[in-house]
Amino acid sequence: LRGGSHEFHGQAFYYFRDESLNANTFRRNADPERGKRLQYQNHNPGASLGGPVKNGRLRDKLFFFVAYEHDYIYDKAEIAALLPVAANPAFPLPKPTGANLGFMAVDRTGKPIEVNDGAAVGLYDETLTTPRVAHTWQTRGDVFFNANHNAFAIFTLARNRDERGFPGGRRTLDTIRSTGRDSQSVSFGDNLILSPRLLSSARFQFSRLTPADAPPNDNPVILINIDDPRDVPGNPNANPFSRNGNLTAGSSNLGGTDRSEQRFQFQETLSYSHGAHSLRIGGDLQSIRSRFLDRSDATGTFTFASPADFLANKPSRYEHRFFTESELRNTYTGVFAQDDWKLRPSLTMSFGLRWDNETILHDRNNLGPRVALAWSIRLS
């Protein structure tokens, strides 16, 4: 993030786009009832401002820069599924919103056949808004104590929520999951010229990442294999709007992960110049705490082979994962020394040594030597 200057400078922007130039899906083009594109709008405003703080003793010493950006996406998803007509008190589902298709179909010869083990199903259609909202705020301040000493501070705050990952299709409304992340970081830097040949650069940073990925309830996942009575077995082209397949209901814990992290970091580099040599030595210290949560099947998943089995509480499979949360703590340490030796005006050799160590690993043999040559070719 850049710093402010001796003059005030700023800018503002506003980007917008909608569904006018979006391509429609094949199924929506083929279905007269869904010929129009789903609504979509993206609003993306932002602004920034930087300049000096003109106040007494701080004049020409303190500078600031701030920036803000907002991103809002108005999007929609469409549910086109089949639901059992009868209710199951043990696993409540919404009622069909469309026609009752029954449980009878016809085969390729026109002979009536029973599908879904005799359980009637109906059409279920919903159109819902799945927005994405993001806010990002950044601030930087620079202070110049004197010609040999300056420092800066940066603060960043970000928030976002996103429901656009909801695929729609053969799902119910309770499977929608809002994902997102909250992050904030603060960093400080200090540059000090100790002598005409020696420079000290120090950096400190703290950052935190918090996920916001959670279902609206803790109900188990329900998977029901449902045949579309409008289909003709053996003729995949008989019903172009088939809804045959697994219905997902109950919860959105079918997948998804959470990872939160907290990090402290400190770096120090000393740079020394003498003749044809530019020597640098420094260190890097980081403390990291990370928590991982796998949400797959965390509340259990019931699989039913047919709507009739669902109504009779006869699952064909049940999965439930336990102990899906883990936490890692790691302290990273790194030290290095490097020399850039200008052998000739067009030839520079760099060589150095680095040692790294991580407490999460038991390997201590982490020495990394480095040698490089840089040659500037002069063409006559």
Contacts in CASP RR format, 6 or more apart in sequence:
PFRMAT RR
TARGET T0000
AUTHOR 0000-0000-0000
METHOD contacts of the structure
MODEL  1
LRGGSHEFHGQAFYYFRDESLNANTFRRNADPERGKRLQYQNHNPGASLG
GPVKNGRLRDKLFFFVAYEHDYIYDKAEIAALLPVAANPAFPLPKPTGAN
LGFMAVDRTGKPIEVNDGAAVGLYDETLTTPRVAHTWQTRGDVFFNANHN
AFAIFTLARNRDERGFPGGRRTLDTIRSTGRDSQSVSFGDNLILSPRLLS
SARFQFSRLTPADAPPNDNPVILINIDDPRDVPGNPNANPFSRNGNLTAG
SSNLGGTDRSEQRFQFQETLSYSHGAHSLRIGGDLQSIRSRFLDRSDATG
TFTFASPADFLANKPSRYEHRFFTESELRNTYTGVFAQDDWKLRPSLTMS
FGLRWDNETILHDRNNLGPRVALAWSIRLS
1 65 0 8 1.000
1 67 0 8 1.000
1 138 0 8 1.000
1 140 0 8 1.000
1 154 0 8 1.000
1 156 0 8 1.000
2 65 0 8 1.000
2 140 0 8 1.000
3 50 0 8 1.000
3 63 0 8 1.000
3 64 0 8 1.000
3 65 0 8 1.000
3 140 0 8 1.000
3 141 0 8 1.000
3 142 0 8 1.000
3 152 0 8 1.000
4 50 0 8 1.000
4 51 0 8 1.000
4 52 0 8 1.000
4 63 0 8 1.000
4 64 0 8 1.000
4 65 0 8 1.000
4 140 0 8 1.000
4 141 0 8 1.000
4 142 0 8 1.000
5 50 0 8 1.000
5 51 0 8 1.000
5 52 0 8 1.000
5 63 0 8 1.000
6 51 0 8 1.000
6 52 0 8 1.000
6 60 0 8 1.000
6 63 0 8 1.000
7 51 0 8 1.000
7 52 0 8 1.000
8 49 0 8 1.000
8 50 0 8 1.000
8 51 0 8 1.000
8 52 0 8 1.000
9 49 0 8 1.000
9 50 0 8 1.000
9 51 0 8 1.000
10 47 0 8 1.000
10 48 0 8 1.000
10 49 0 8 1.000
10 50 0 8 1.000
11 47 0 8 1.000
11 48 0 8 1.000
12 45 0 8 1.000
12 46 0 8 1.000
12 47 0 8 1.000
12 48 0 8 1.000
13 44 0 8 1.000
13 45 0 8 1.000
13 46 0 8 1.000
13 47 0 8 1.000
14 43 0 8 1.000
14 44 0 8 1.000
14 45 0 8 1.000
14 46 0 8 1.000
15 42 0 8 1.000
15 43 0 8 1.000
15 44 0 8 1.000
15 45 0 8 1.000
16 41 0 8 1.000
16 42 0 8 1.000
16 43 0 8 1.000
16 44 0 8 1.000
17 41 0 8 1.000
17 42 0 8 1.000
18 39 0 8 1.000
18 40 0 8 1.000
18 41 0 8 1.000
18 42 0 8 1.000
19 37 0 8 1.000
19 38 0 8 1.000
19 39 0 8 1.000
19 40 0 8 1.000
19 41 0 8 1.000
22 37 0 8 1.000
22 40 0 8 1.000
24 35 0 8 1.000
24 36 0 8 1.000
24 37 0 8 1.000
27 34 0 8 1.000
27 240 0 8 1.000
27 241 0 8 1.000
28 34 0 8 1.000
28 35 0 8 1.000
28 36 0 8 1.000
28 37 0 8 1.000
28 38 0 8 1.000
29 35 0 8 1.000
30 240 0 8 1.000
30 241 0 8 1.000
31 241 0 8 1.000
34 78 0 8 1.000
38 75 0 8 1.000
38 76 0 8 1.000
38 77 0 8 1.000
38 78 0 8 1.000
38 127 0 8 1.000
39 74 0 8 1.000
39 75 0 8 1.000
39 76 0 8 1.000
40 73 0 8 1.000
40 74 0 8 1.000
40 75 0 8 1.000
40 76 0 8 1.000
41 73 0 8 1.000
41 74 0 8 1.000
42 71 0 8 1.000
42 72 0 8 1.000
42 73 0 8 1.000
42 74 0 8 1.000
43 70 0 8 1.000
43 71 0 8 1.000
43 72 0 8 1.000
43 73 0 8 1.000
43 74 0 8 1.000
44 69 0 8 1.000
44 70 0 8 1.000
44 71 0 8 1.000
44 72 0 8 1.000
45 69 0 8 1.000
45 70 0 8 1.000
46 67 0 8 1.000
46 68 0 8 1.000
46 69 0 8 1.000
46 70 0 8 1.000
47 67 0 8 1.000
47 68 0 8 1.000
48 65 0 8 1.000
48 66 0 8 1.000
48 67 0 8 1.000
48 68 0 8 1.000
49 65 0 8 1.000
49 66 0 8 1.000
49 67 0 8 1.000
50 63 0 8 1.000
50 64 0 8 1.000
50 65 0 8 1.000
50 66 0 8 1.000
51 63 0 8 1.000
51 64 0 8 1.000
51 65 0 8 1.000
52 59 0 8 1.000
52 60 0 8 1.000
52 62 0 8 1.000
52 63 0 8 1.000
52 64 0 8 1.000
53 59 0 8 1.000
53 61 0 8 1.000
53 62 0 8 1.000
53 63 0 8 1.000
53 64 0 8 1.000
55 62 0 8 1.000
60 144 0 8 1.000
61 143 0 8 1.000
61 144 0 8 1.000
61 145 0 8 1.000
62 141 0 8 1.000
62 142 0 8 1.000
62 143 0 8 1.000
62 144 0 8 1.000
63 141 0 8 1.000
63 142 0 8 1.000
63 143 0 8 1.000
64 139 0 8 1.000
64 140 0 8 1.000
64 141 0 8 1.000
64 142 0 8 1.000
65 139 0 8 1.000
65 140 0 8 1.000
65 141 0 8 1.000
66 137 0 8 1.000
66 138 0 8 1.000
66 139 0 8 1.000
66 140 0 8 1.000
67 136 0 8 1.000
67 137 0 8 1.000
67 138 0 8 1.000
67 139 0 8 1.000
68 135 0 8 1.000
68 136 0 8 1.000
68 137 0 8 1.000
68 138 0 8 1.000
69 134 0 8 1.000
69 135 0 8 1.000
69 136 0 8 1.000
70 134 0 8 1.000
70 135 0 8 1.000
70 136 0 8 1.000
71 132 0 8 1.000
71 133 0 8 1.000
71 134 0 8 1.000
71 136 0 8 1.000
71 160 0 8 1.000
72 131 0 8 1.000
72 132 0 8 1.000
72 133 0 8 1.000
72 134 0 8 1.000
73 131 0 8 1.000
73 132 0 8 1.000
73 133 0 8 1.000
73 164 0 8 1.000
74 129 0 8 1.000
74 131 0 8 1.000
75 129 0 8 1.000
75 130 0 8 1.000
75 131 0 8 1.000
75 132 0 8 1.000
75 164 0 8 1.000
76 127 0 8 1.000
76 128 0 8 1.000
76 129 0 8 1.000
76 130 0 8 1.000
77 127 0 8 1.000
77 128 0 8 1.000
77 130 0 8 1.000
77 164 0 8 1.000
77 166 0 8 1.000
77 167 0 8 1.000
77 168 0 8 1.000
77 169 0 8 1.000
78 125 0 8 1.000
78 126 0 8 1.000
78 127 0 8 1.000
78 168 0 8 1.000
78 169 0 8 1.000
79 124 0 8 1.000
79 125 0 8 1.000
79 126 0 8 1.000
79 127 0 8 1.000
79 128 0 8 1.000
79 168 0 8 1.000
79 169 0 8 1.000
79 170 0 8 1.000
79 171 0 8 1.000
79 172 0 8 1.000
79 173 0 8 1.000
80 124 0 8 1.000
80 125 0 8 1.000
80 168 0 8 1.000
80 169 0 8 1.000
80 170 0 8 1.000
80 241 0 8 1.000
80 243 0 8 1.000
81 124 0 8 1.000
81 125 0 8 1.000
81 169 0 8 1.000
81 170 0 8 1.000
81 171 0 8 1.000
81 172 0 8 1.000
81 243 0 8 1.000
81 247 0 8 1.000
82 96 0 8 1.000
82 101 0 8 1.000
82 121 0 8 1.000
82 122 0 8 1.000
82 123 0 8 1.000
82 124 0 8 1.000
82 170 0 8 1.000
82 226 0 8 1.000
82 228 0 8 1.000
82 243 0 8 1.000
82 247 0 8 1.000
83 93 0 8 1.000
83 94 0 8 1.000
83 95 0 8 1.000
83 96 0 8 1.000
83 121 0 8 1.000
83 122 0 8 1.000
83 124 0 8 1.000
83 172 0 8 1.000
83 247 0 8 1.000
84 93 0 8 1.000
84 119 0 8 1.000
84 120 0 8 1.000
84 121 0 8 1.000
84 122 0 8 1.000
84 224 0 8 1.000
84 226 0 8 1.000
84 307 0 8 1.000
84 310 0 8 1.000
84 311 0 8 1.000
85 96 0 8 1.000
85 100 0 8 1.000
85 102 0 8 1.000
85 119 0 8 1.000
85 120 0 8 1.000
85 121 0 8 1.000
85 122 0 8 1.000
86 119 0 8 1.000
86 120 0 8 1.000
86 311 0 8 1.000
87 93 0 8 1.000
87 95 0 8 1.000
88 310 0 8 1.000
88 311 0 8 1.000
88 313 0 8 1.000
90 313 0 8 1.000
91 222 0 8 1.000
91 249 0 8 1.000
91 250 0 8 1.000
91 302 0 8 1.000
91 310 0 8 1.000
93 172 0 8 1.000
93 222 0 8 1.000
93 249 0 8 1.000
93 250 0 8 1.000
94 124 0 8 1.000
94 172 0 8 1.000
94 173 0 8 1.000
96 121 0 8 1.000
96 122 0 8 1.000
96 123 0 8 1.000
96 124 0 8 1.000
97 123 0 8 1.000
97 124 0 8 1.000
97 125 0 8 1.000
97 126 0 8 1.000
98 122 0 8 1.000
98 123 0 8 1.000
98 124 0 8 1.000
98 125 0 8 1.000
99 122 0 8 1.000
99 123 0 8 1.000
100 120 0 8 1.000
100 121 0 8 1.000
100 122 0 8 1.000
101 120 0 8 1.000
101 121 0 8 1.000
101 122 0 8 1.000
101 123 0 8 1.000
101 228 0 8 1.000
101 229 0 8 1.000
101 230 0 8 1.000
102 120 0 8 1.000
102 121 0 8 1.000
102 122 0 8 1.000
102 229 0 8 1.000
103 114 0 8 1.000
103 115 0 8 1.000
103 116 0 8 1.000
103 117 0 8 1.000
103 118 0 8 1.000
103 119 0 8 1.000
103 120 0 8 1.000
103 121 0 8 1.000
103 229 0 8 1.000
104 112 0 8 1.000
104 113 0 8 1.000
104 114 0 8 1.000
104 115 0 8 1.000
104 229 0 8 1.000
105 112 0 8 1.000
105 113 0 8 1.000
105 114 0 8 1.000
105 115 0 8 1.000
105 227 0 8 1.000
105 229 0 8 1.000
105 230 0 8 1.000
105 231 0 8 1.000
105 232 0 8 1.000
105 233 0 8 1.000
106 112 0 8 1.000
106 113 0 8 1.000
106 232 0 8 1.000
107 113 0 8 1.000
107 232 0 8 1.000
107 233 0 8 1.000
107 234 0 8 1.000
108 232 0 8 1.000
108 233 0 8 1.000
108 234 0 8 1.000
108 235 0 8 1.000
113 233 0 8 1.000
115 227 0 8 1.000
115 229 0 8 1.000
116 226 0 8 1.000
116 227 0 8 1.000
116 229 0 8 1.000
116 306 0 8 1.000
116 307 0 8 1.000
116 308 0 8 1.000
117 306 0 8 1.000
117 307 0 8 1.000
117 308 0 8 1.000
117 309 0 8 1.000
118 307 0 8 1.000
118 308 0 8 1.000
119 306 0 8 1.000
119 307 0 8 1.000
119 308 0 8 1.000
119 310 0 8 1.000
119 311 0 8 1.000
121 226 0 8 1.000
121 229 0 8 1.000
121 307 0 8 1.000
123 243 0 8 1.000
124 172 0 8 1.000
126 173 0 8 1.000
128 166 0 8 1.000
128 173 0 8 1.000
128 176 0 8 1.000
129 163 0 8 1.000
130 163 0 8 1.000
130 164 0 8 1.000
130 165 0 8 1.000
130 166 0 8 1.000
130 176 0 8 1.000
131 161 0 8 1.000
131 163 0 8 1.000
131 164 0 8 1.000
132 160 0 8 1.000
132 161 0 8 1.000
132 162 0 8 1.000
132 163 0 8 1.000
132 164 0 8 1.000
133 160 0 8 1.000
133 161 0 8 1.000
133 162 0 8 1.000
134 158 0 8 1.000
134 159 0 8 1.000
134 160 0 8 1.000
134 161 0 8 1.000
134 162 0 8 1.000
135 157 0 8 1.000
135 158 0 8 1.000
135 159 0 8 1.000
135 160 0 8 1.000
136 156 0 8 1.000
136 157 0 8 1.000
136 158 0 8 1.000
137 156 0 8 1.000
137 157 0 8 1.000
137 158 0 8 1.000
138 154 0 8 1.000
138 155 0 8 1.000
138 156 0 8 1.000
138 157 0 8 1.000
139 154 0 8 1.000
139 155 0 8 1.000
139 156 0 8 1.000
140 152 0 8 1.000
140 153 0 8 1.000
140 154 0 8 1.000
140 155 0 8 1.000
141 152 0 8 1.000
141 153 0 8 1.000
141 154 0 8 1.000
142 150 0 8 1.000
142 151 0 8 1.000
142 152 0 8 1.000
143 150 0 8 1.000
143 151 0 8 1.000
143 152 0 8 1.000
144 150 0 8 1.000
145 151 0 8 1.000
147 193 0 8 1.000
148 192 0 8 1.000
148 193 0 8 1.000
149 190 0 8 1.000
149 191 0 8 1.000
149 192 0 8 1.000
149 193 0 8 1.000
150 190 0 8 1.000
150 191 0 8 1.000
151 188 0 8 1.000
151 189 0 8 1.000
151 190 0 8 1.000
151 191 0 8 1.000
152 188 0 8 1.000
152 189 0 8 1.000
153 186 0 8 1.000
153 187 0 8 1.000
153 188 0 8 1.000
153 189 0 8 1.000
154 185 0 8 1.000
154 186 0 8 1.000
154 187 0 8 1.000
154 188 0 8 1.000
155 184 0 8 1.000
155 185 0 8 1.000
155 186 0 8 1.000
156 183 0 8 1.000
156 184 0 8 1.000
156 185 0 8 1.000
156 186 0 8 1.000
157 183 0 8 1.000
157 184 0 8 1.000
158 181 0 8 1.000
158 182 0 8 1.000
158 183 0 8 1.000
158 184 0 8 1.000
159 182 0 8 1.000
160 180 0 8 1.000
160 181 0 8 1.000
161 178 0 8 1.000
161 179 0 8 1.000
161 180 0 8 1.000
161 212 0 8 1.000
162 178 0 8 1.000
162 179 0 8 1.000
162 180 0 8 1.000
163 176 0 8 1.000
163 177 0 8 1.000
163 178 0 8 1.000
163 179 0 8 1.000
165 177 0 8 1.000
165 179 0 8 1.000
166 175 0 8 1.000
166 176 0 8 1.000
166 177 0 8 1.000
170 226 0 8 1.000
170 243 0 8 1.000
170 245 0 8 1.000
170 246 0 8 1.000
170 247 0 8 1.000
170 248 0 8 1.000
171 247 0 8 1.000
171 248 0 8 1.000
171 249 0 8 1.000
172 247 0 8 1.000
172 248 0 8 1.000
172 249 0 8 1.000
172 250 0 8 1.000
174 216 0 8 1.000
174 217 0 8 1.000
174 219 0 8 1.000
174 249 0 8 1.000
174 250 0 8 1.000
174 251 0 8 1.000
174 252 0 8 1.000
175 215 0 8 1.000
175 248 0 8 1.000
175 249 0 8 1.000
175 250 0 8 1.000
175 251 0 8 1.000
175 252 0 8 1.000
175 254 0 8 1.000
176 216 0 8 1.000
176 252 0 8 1.000
177 213 0 8 1.000
177 214 0 8 1.000
177 215 0 8 1.000
177 216 0 8 1.000
177 252 0 8 1.000
177 256 0 8 1.000
178 212 0 8 1.000
178 213 0 8 1.000
178 214 0 8 1.000
179 211 0 8 1.000
179 212 0 8 1.000
179 213 0 8 1.000
180 211 0 8 1.000
180 212 0 8 1.000
180 213 0 8 1.000
181 209 0 8 1.000
181 210 0 8 1.000
181 211 0 8 1.000
181 212 0 8 1.000
182 209 0 8 1.000
182 210 0 8 1.000
182 211 0 8 1.000
182 212 0 8 1.000
183 207 0 8 1.000
183 208 0 8 1.000
183 209 0 8 1.000
183 210 0 8 1.000
184 207 0 8 1.000
184 208 0 8 1.000
185 205 0 8 1.000
185 206 0 8 1.000
185 207 0 8 1.000
185 208 0 8 1.000
186 205 0 8 1.000
186 206 0 8 1.000
186 207 0 8 1.000
187 203 0 8 1.000
187 204 0 8 1.000
187 205 0 8 1.000
187 206 0 8 1.000
188 203 0 8 1.000
188 204 0 8 1.000
188 205 0 8 1.000
189 201 0 8 1.000
189 202 0 8 1.000
189 203 0 8 1.000
189 204 0 8 1.000
190 200 0 8 1.000
190 201 0 8 1.000
190 202 0 8 1.000
190 203 0 8 1.000
191 199 0 8 1.000
191 200 0 8 1.000
191 201 0 8 1.000
192 199 0 8 1.000
192 200 0 8 1.000
193 199 0 8 1.000
193 200 0 8 1.000
194 200 0 8 1.000
197 272 0 8 1.000
197 273 0 8 1.000
197 274 0 8 1.000
198 270 0 8 1.000
198 271 0 8 1.000
198 272 0 8 1.000
199 270 0 8 1.000
199 271 0 8 1.000
199 272 0 8 1.000
200 268 0 8 1.000
200 269 0 8 1.000
200 270 0 8 1.000
200 271 0 8 1.000
201 267 0 8 1.000
201 268 0 8 1.000
201 269 0 8 1.000
201 271 0 8 1.000
202 266 0 8 1.000
202 267 0 8 1.000
202 268 0 8 1.000
202 269 0 8 1.000
203 265 0 8 1.000
203 266 0 8 1.000
203 267 0 8 1.000
203 268 0 8 1.000
204 265 0 8 1.000
204 266 0 8 1.000
204 267 0 8 1.000
205 263 0 8 1.000
205 264 0 8 1.000
205 265 0 8 1.000
205 266 0 8 1.000
206 263 0 8 1.000
206 264 0 8 1.000
206 265 0 8 1.000
207 261 0 8 1.000
207 262 0 8 1.000
207 263 0 8 1.000
208 260 0 8 1.000
208 261 0 8 1.000
208 262 0 8 1.000
208 263 0 8 1.000
209 259 0 8 1.000
209 260 0 8 1.000
209 261 0 8 1.000
209 262 0 8 1.000
210 260 0 8 1.000
211 258 0 8 1.000
211 259 0 8 1.000
211 260 0 8 1.000
213 256 0 8 1.000
213 257 0 8 1.000
213 258 0 8 1.000
213 295 0 8 1.000
214 258 0 8 1.000
215 251 0 8 1.000
215 252 0 8 1.000
215 253 0 8 1.000
215 295 0 8 1.000
215 299 0 8 1.000
216 252 0 8 1.000
217 250 0 8 1.000
217 251 0 8 1.000
218 251 0 8 1.000
218 253 0 8 1.000
218 299 0 8 1.000
219 250 0 8 1.000
219 251 0 8 1.000
219 299 0 8 1.000
220 250 0 8 1.000
220 251 0 8 1.000
220 253 0 8 1.000
220 299 0 8 1.000
220 300 0 8 1.000
220 301 0 8 1.000
220 302 0 8 1.000
221 248 0 8 1.000
221 249 0 8 1.000
221 250 0 8 1.000
221 251 0 8 1.000
221 252 0 8 1.000
221 253 0 8 1.000
221 254 0 8 1.000
221 297 0 8 1.000
221 299 0 8 1.000
221 300 0 8 1.000
221 301 0 8 1.000
221 302 0 8 1.000
222 247 0 8 1.000
222 248 0 8 1.000
222 249 0 8 1.000
222 250 0 8 1.000
222 251 0 8 1.000
222 301 0 8 1.000
222 302 0 8 1.000
222 304 0 8 1.000
222 310 0 8 1.000
223 246 0 8 1.000
223 247 0 8 1.000
223 248 0 8 1.000
223 301 0 8 1.000
223 302 0 8 1.000
223 303 0 8 1.000
223 304 0 8 1.000
224 246 0 8 1.000
224 247 0 8 1.000
224 249 0 8 1.000
224 304 0 8 1.000
224 306 0 8 1.000
224 307 0 8 1.000
224 310 0 8 1.000
225 245 0 8 1.000
225 246 0 8 1.000
225 247 0 8 1.000
225 303 0 8 1.000
225 304 0 8 1.000
225 305 0 8 1.000
225 306 0 8 1.000
226 243 0 8 1.000
226 244 0 8 1.000
226 245 0 8 1.000
226 246 0 8 1.000
226 247 0 8 1.000
226 306 0 8 1.000
226 307 0 8 1.000
227 244 0 8 1.000
227 245 0 8 1.000
227 306 0 8 1.000
228 239 0 8 1.000
228 242 0 8 1.000
228 243 0 8 1.000
228 244 0 8 1.000
230 238 0 8 1.000
230 239 0 8 1.000
230 241 0 8 1.000
230 242 0 8 1.000
231 238 0 8 1.000
231 239 0 8 1.000
231 242 0 8 1.000
231 244 0 8 1.000
232 238 0 8 1.000
232 239 0 8 1.000
248 254 0 8 1.000
251 299 0 8 1.000
253 295 0 8 1.000
253 296 0 8 1.000
253 297 0 8 1.000
253 298 0 8 1.000
253 299 0 8 1.000
253 300 0 8 1.000
253 301 0 8 1.000
254 296 0 8 1.000
254 297 0 8 1.000
254 301 0 8 1.000
255 295 0 8 1.000
255 296 0 8 1.000
255 297 0 8 1.000
256 294 0 8 1.000
256 295 0 8 1.000
256 296 0 8 1.000
257 292 0 8 1.000
257 293 0 8 1.000
257 294 0 8 1.000
257 295 0 8 1.000
257 296 0 8 1.000
258 291 0 8 1.000
258 292 0 8 1.000
258 293 0 8 1.000
258 295 0 8 1.000
259 290 0 8 1.000
259 291 0 8 1.000
259 292 0 8 1.000
259 293 0 8 1.000
260 290 0 8 1.000
260 291 0 8 1.000
261 288 0 8 1.000
261 289 0 8 1.000
261 290 0 8 1.000
261 291 0 8 1.000
262 288 0 8 1.000
262 289 0 8 1.000
262 290 0 8 1.000
263 286 0 8 1.000
263 287 0 8 1.000
263 288 0 8 1.000
263 289 0 8 1.000
264 286 0 8 1.000
264 287 0 8 1.000
265 284 0 8 1.000
265 285 0 8 1.000
265 286 0 8 1.000
265 287 0 8 1.000
266 284 0 8 1.000
266 285 0 8 1.000
266 286 0 8 1.000
267 282 0 8 1.000
267 283 0 8 1.000
267 284 0 8 1.000
267 285 0 8 1.000
268 282 0 8 1.000
268 283 0 8 1.000
269 280 0 8 1.000
269 281 0 8 1.000
269 282 0 8 1.000
269 283 0 8 1.000
270 280 0 8 1.000
270 281 0 8 1.000
270 282 0 8 1.000
271 278 0 8 1.000
271 279 0 8 1.000
271 280 0 8 1.000
272 278 0 8 1.000
272 279 0 8 1.000
272 280 0 8 1.000
273 279 0 8 1.000
276 341 0 8 1.000
276 342 0 8 1.000
276 343 0 8 1.000
277 339 0 8 1.000
277 340 0 8 1.000
277 341 0 8 1.000
277 342 0 8 1.000
278 339 0 8 1.000
278 340 0 8 1.000
278 342 0 8 1.000
279 337 0 8 1.000
279 338 0 8 1.000
279 339 0 8 1.000
279 340 0 8 1.000
280 336 0 8 1.000
280 337 0 8 1.000
280 338 0 8 1.000
280 339 0 8 1.000
280 340 0 8 1.000
281 335 0 8 1.000
281 336 0 8 1.000
281 337 0 8 1.000
281 338 0 8 1.000
282 335 0 8 1.000
282 336 0 8 1.000
282 337 0 8 1.000
283 333 0 8 1.000
283 334 0 8 1.000
283 335 0 8 1.000
283 336 0 8 1.000
284 332 0 8 1.000
284 333 0 8 1.000
284 334 0 8 1.000
284 335 0 8 1.000
285 331 0 8 1.000
285 332 0 8 1.000
285 333 0 8 1.000
285 334 0 8 1.000
286 330 0 8 1.000
286 331 0 8 1.000
286 332 0 8 1.000
286 333 0 8 1.000
287 330 0 8 1.000
287 331 0 8 1.000
287 332 0 8 1.000
288 328 0 8 1.000
288 329 0 8 1.000
288 330 0 8 1.000
288 331 0 8 1.000
288 332 0 8 1.000
289 327 0 8 1.000
289 328 0 8 1.000
289 329 0 8 1.000
290 327 0 8 1.000
290 328 0 8 1.000
290 329 0 8 1.000
290 330 0 8 1.000
291 325 0 8 1.000
291 326 0 8 1.000
291 327 0 8 1.000
291 328 0 8 1.000
292 325 0 8 1.000
292 326 0 8 1.000
292 327 0 8 1.000
292 328 0 8 1.000
293 324 0 8 1.000
293 325 0 8 1.000
294 321 0 8 1.000
294 324 0 8 1.000
294 325 0 8 1.000
295 324 0 8 1.000
296 321 0 8 1.000
296 324 0 8 1.000
297 319 0 8 1.000
297 320 0 8 1.000
297 321 0 8 1.000
298 321 0 8 1.000
298 324 0 8 1.000
299 320 0 8 1.000
300 318 0 8 1.000
300 319 0 8 1.000
300 320 0 8 1.000
300 321 0 8 1.000
301 317 0 8 1.000
301 318 0 8 1.000
301 319 0 8 1.000
301 320 0 8 1.000
302 315 0 8 1.000
302 317 0 8 1.000
302 318 0 8 1.000
303 315 0 8 1.000
303 316 0 8 1.000
303 317 0 8 1.000
303 318 0 8 1.000
303 319 0 8 1.000
304 310 0 8 1.000
304 314 0 8 1.000
304 315 0 8 1.000
304 316 0 8 1.000
305 316 0 8 1.000
309 315 0 8 1.000
309 316 0 8 1.000
328 360 0 8 1.000
329 359 0 8 1.000
329 360 0 8 1.000
330 358 0 8 1.000
330 359 0 8 1.000
330 360 0 8 1.000
331 358 0 8 1.000
331 359 0 8 1.000
332 356 0 8 1.000
332 357 0 8 1.000
332 358 0 8 1.000
332 359 0 8 1.000
333 356 0 8 1.000
333 357 0 8 1.000
333 358 0 8 1.000
334 354 0 8 1.000
334 355 0 8 1.000
334 356 0 8 1.000
334 357 0 8 1.000
335 354 0 8 1.000
335 355 0 8 1.000
336 352 0 8 1.000
336 353 0 8 1.000
336 354 0 8 1.000
336 355 0 8 1.000
337 352 0 8 1.000
337 353 0 8 1.000
338 350 0 8 1.000
338 351 0 8 1.000
338 352 0 8 1.000
338 353 0 8 1.000
338 370 0 8 1.000
339 350 0 8 1.000
339 351 0 8 1.000
339 352 0 8 1.000
340 348 0 8 1.000
340 349 0 8 1.000
340 350 0 8 1.000
341 348 0 8 1.000
341 349 0 8 1.000
341 350 0 8 1.000
341 351 0 8 1.000
342 348 0 8 1.000
343 349 0 8 1.000
345 376 0 8 1.000
346 375 0 8 1.000
346 376 0 8 1.000
346 377 0 8 1.000
346 378 0 8 1.000
347 373 0 8 1.000
347 374 0 8 1.000
347 375 0 8 1.000
347 376 0 8 1.000
348 373 0 8 1.000
348 374 0 8 1.000
348 375 0 8 1.000
349 371 0 8 1.000
349 372 0 8 1.000
349 373 0 8 1.000
349 374 0 8 1.000
350 370 0 8 1.000
350 371 0 8 1.000
350 372 0 8 1.000
350 373 0 8 1.000
350 374 0 8 1.000
351 369 0 8 1.000
351 370 0 8 1.000
351 371 0 8 1.000
351 372 0 8 1.000
352 369 0 8 1.000
352 370 0 8 1.000
352 371 0 8 1.000
353 367 0 8 1.000
353 368 0 8 1.000
353 369 0 8 1.000
353 370 0 8 1.000
354 367 0 8 1.000
354 368 0 8 1.000
354 370 0 8 1.000
355 366 0 8 1.000
355 367 0 8 1.000
355 368 0 8 1.000
356 366 0 8 1.000
357 364 0 8 1.000
357 366 0 8 1.000
END
